[in-house]
Amino acid sequence: MSVHPAEFRAAIGQFATGVTVVTALDGDKPVGITVNAFASMSLEPPLVAIALDRRRYIVPMVEATGRYAVNVLAEDQQWLSDCFAGANVTPSRAAFCGASWFPGQTGLPLIGGTTASLECRVVQRIELGDHLVFVASVEAATVAEPDAPPLLYHRRRYLRIERASTAQVAGKPESAGDAGD
Ligand SMILES: Cc1cc2nc3c(=O)[nH]c(=O)nc-3n(C[C@H](O)[C@H](O)[C@H](O)COP(=O)(O)O)c2cc1C
């Protein structure tokens, strides 16, 4: 018995994730791609994994250098998710989406304004169906904006954490007819 891709996609789409941009170096040039197939794998030692479609343009760079960084996007960085997923925007992904970046502790390109970043070295490459899984050890981890809300992804749409709330009024609430009282 096998599950139809559309059924699989629909079921997996119910699982909400964060959104990351995985960056790497092409020579001394930063490159990046939007990835939500990212997971923490082990605490001691610290290991993470990303799954990339074999056709992704960044795969040769990750394979050549054996390194990548995971940049966890904040909710105001949806435009970066779109651009690094190849949206038709200017500046384009070829121009690193015009994103501000700086070299991290290991020299990998880190994007400014993200909530956190992880600099990783590949320890295992697994061929898995149409994807490649890159398991990596975390060589540096930074929490830049601990309180910035994350960008979320659910059912192929972006999702934000709702912060609106209501609270009981303790004083005298205004009533119709005496507004402004
Ligand atoms: C929110 C989001 C999450 C994505 N996650 C992944 C992923 O985990 N792995 C992957 O291979 N592609 C993922 N993609 C798709 C790639 O970002 C996008 O298709 C790719 O950058 C297109 O360029 P390329 O095929 O030329 O490399 C995701 C796209 C979006 C919008």
The ligand as an SDF file (V2000), in Angstrom:
LIG
                    3D

 31 33  0  0  0  0  0  0  0  0999 V2000
    8.4270   27.7540    3.6990 C   0  0  0  0  0  0  0  0  0  0  0  0
    9.2570   26.9500    2.7320 C   0  0  0  0  0  0  0  0  0  0  0  0
    9.9580   25.8470    3.1860 C   0  0  0  0  0  0  0  0  0  0  0  0
   10.7520   25.0810    2.3150 C   0  0  0  0  0  0  0  0  0  0  0  0
   11.4600   24.0210    2.7970 N   0  0  0  0  0  0  0  0  0  0  0  0
   12.2410   23.2880    1.9700 C   0  0  0  0  0  0  0  0  0  0  0  0
   12.9960   22.1920    2.4630 C   0  0  0  0  0  0  0  0  0  0  0  0
   12.9640   21.8850    3.6490 O   0  0  0  0  0  0  0  0  0  0  0  0
   13.7780   21.5020    1.5980 N   0  0  0  0  0  0  0  0  0  0  0  0
   13.8500   21.8150    0.2700 C   0  0  0  0  0  0  0  0  0  0  0  0
   14.5660   21.1520   -0.4790 O   0  0  0  0  0  0  0  0  0  0  0  0
   13.1410   22.8580   -0.2310 N   0  0  0  0  0  0  0  0  0  0  0  0
   12.3460   23.6080    0.5960 C   0  0  0  0  0  0  0  0  0  0  0  0
   11.6270   24.6680    0.1170 N   0  0  0  0  0  0  0  0  0  0  0  0
   11.7020   24.9870   -1.2940 C   0  0  0  0  0  0  0  0  0  0  0  0
   12.9090   25.7980   -1.6600 C   0  0  0  0  0  0  0  0  0  0  0  0
   13.1880   26.8550   -0.7820 O   0  0  0  0  0  0  0  0  0  0  0  0
   12.6790   26.3860   -3.0750 C   0  0  0  0  0  0  0  0  0  0  0  0
   11.8730   25.5740   -3.8080 O   0  0  0  0  0  0  0  0  0  0  0  0
   13.9520   26.4830   -3.7320 C   0  0  0  0  0  0  0  0  0  0  0  0
   14.7160   27.4720   -3.1090 O   0  0  0  0  0  0  0  0  0  0  0  0
   13.7720   26.7490   -5.2130 C   0  0  0  0  0  0  0  0  0  0  0  0
   14.9840   26.8910   -5.7860 O   0  0  0  0  0  0  0  0  0  0  0  0
   15.9140   25.7580   -6.4800 P   0  0  0  0  0  0  0  0  0  0  0  0
   15.0650   24.5470   -6.7100 O   0  0  0  0  0  0  0  0  0  0  0  0
   16.3490   26.4690   -7.7130 O   0  0  0  0  0  0  0  0  0  0  0  0
   17.0270   25.5050   -5.5710 O   0  0  0  0  0  0  0  0  0  0  0  0
   10.8330   25.4470    0.9670 C   0  0  0  0  0  0  0  0  0  0  0  0
   10.1270   26.5470    0.5000 C   0  0  0  0  0  0  0  0  0  0  0  0
    9.3450   27.3090    1.3760 C   0  0  0  0  0  0  0  0  0  0  0  0
    8.6060   28.5120    0.8600 C   0  0  0  0  0  0  0  0  0  0  0  0
  1  2  1  0
  2  3  1  0
  2 30  2  0
  3  4  2  0
  4  5  1  0
  4 28  1  0
  5  6  2  0
  6  7  1  0
  6 13  1  0
  7  8  2  0
  7  9  1  0
  9 10  1  0
 10 11  2  0
 10 12  1  0
 12 13  2  0
 13 14  1  0
 14 15  1  0
 14 28  1  0
 15 16  1  0
 16 17  1  0
 16 18  1  0
 18 19  1  0
 18 20  1  0
 20 21  1  0
 20 22  1  0
 22 23  1  0
 23 24  1  0
 24 25  2  0
 24 26  1  0
 24 27  1  0
 28 29  2  0
 29 30  1  0
 30 31  1  0
M  END
$$$$
